[in-house]
Amino acid sequence: LPLIAICGRPNVGKSTLFNRLTGSRRSIVGDEPGITRDRIYGEIEWMGRDARIVDTGGVIPDDEALIPSEIFRQAQVALDEADAIVMVVDGRTELASPDMELSRLLLRGGKPLFLAVNKMDTESMQVQAENFRRLGFRNVLPISAEHGSGIGDLLDEVFDILPEMETEEPEATMLTAEEEMAEDEDGPDFAPVRRLRSHGEYDSKETKIAIIGRPNVGKSTLLNALTGTQRAIVSPIAGTTRDAVDEVVERGGHSFRFVDTAGIRRKGKTKLMAEKLSVIMARKHLEAADVSLLVIDATEGVAALDANIGGYAHESGRSVIIVVNKWDLMTKTGPDGMRLFDGKPPSDQKVYEQQVRDALKYLDYAPLLFISAADGKNIESVFKKVELVARERRKRVTTGQMNRFLERVDFQKASVPMNKRVRIYYMTQAAVAPPTFVLFTDKDVKLHFSFERFLGNQIRDSFGFIGSPIWFKIKARN
Ligand code: GDP
């Protein structure tokens, strides 16, 4: 992983910044031979990318006389190891001589440099940050490590120059489903999926697929139908849970990797256990996937648990295909010629689809398929749709296209309260998988959800992104 170093003299707010950036993901390097005790390493994730971060000034001697040499040593560590260096100064005090010394050293080193002018808690203070340009840094950013303002901009700039690296294999320490259940006894935990990971470089020839859904909707039957047509190549991936096994199907030069197929087949002993397990599995499988197949039992329609699992899929940033299974049962007739599922949702596909969409509103971007896994009906279309949405989520729109798009949008049509409205100067696509757009606006506000929806739909009308959620990020210009 690329490394970001934080430097600065004591009391400028380095550790506050470090803690804000790493949250709880920090580790103090122990007394191992060859490793200095005073460097604190942590990990950070920004817009789907990971980096390591080091606070070079973990321990600074109290002795004033020692400070310059300590500063020198810090700078050397940063220059030797880091891919980017963030120097922190206190924006509320005059520049001190250690600031000058450190900046001179860093500027000579030739590494990408960023000057974070800290303690700029209010907007009016932020203009003062400009005074620090005389240190000679090109990138000067006002921040408040304490309040969190300016941190996003700082990270944007830093990650912009970091080298792209492959993300590492998932950690080997993931809990098994049973262990997770033992840890969590008070009912299903419906918090959003938190540990979002990007999957490094995209292998356009392979798509990782999660089959998710509540018990008995037909997940294992679908898996069998998808993998059974051809001999599936079963391959365990190093570093995953002991019982995690993927099955890979090759078709037309494309690999479809079904993640953790042992998990898809696993059944809970009681109904409650099975339901809990299906949620835990869904979240685990989503983490490892690019595309998810949300399986619904046609004879039962969308239940609360389906909606919950669908919610996780939506939050995870993975692409989603809604698969309505057991469609054969909806059209079966009894000996008397009457429909077996009379009184249940209508078997007319258009009407039925509308009911599903009404119950899963947030997944309005997900294609919907009717299949019968048991009869092997319409299985081919699953492969086709997976390939389509896998491609769509990697699509990139240029800033030029985006600007022309913005000119066309009629923002009067967005139903957002006047005081929640923001002015968008321009926007760019900052990431793919899922497509993520940065909006440069006049105010630093969270987008109103109906505005996000409106803009997302406008983007879809113009550019597609079929099956993928669209993420937004605000960058306020003041
Ligand atoms: P899972 O718990 O989601 O993995 O569900 P299973 O794959 O074990 O399926 C649950 C039950 O539904 C089994 O009895 C399957 O035979 C049945 N089933 C699955 N798919 C279909 C289908 O397309 N049509 C019919 N009629 N039954 C199905």
Boltz pocket constraint, residues with backbone or C-beta under 6 A from the ligand:
constraints:
  - pocket:
      binder: B
      contacts: [[A, 213], [A, 214], [A, 215], [A, 216], [A, 217], [A, 218], [A, 219], [A, 220], [A, 221], [A, 222], [A, 264], [A, 265], [A, 325], [A, 326], [A, 327], [A, 328], [A, 329], [A, 371], [A, 372], [A, 373], [A, 374], [A, 375]]
      max_distance: 6.0
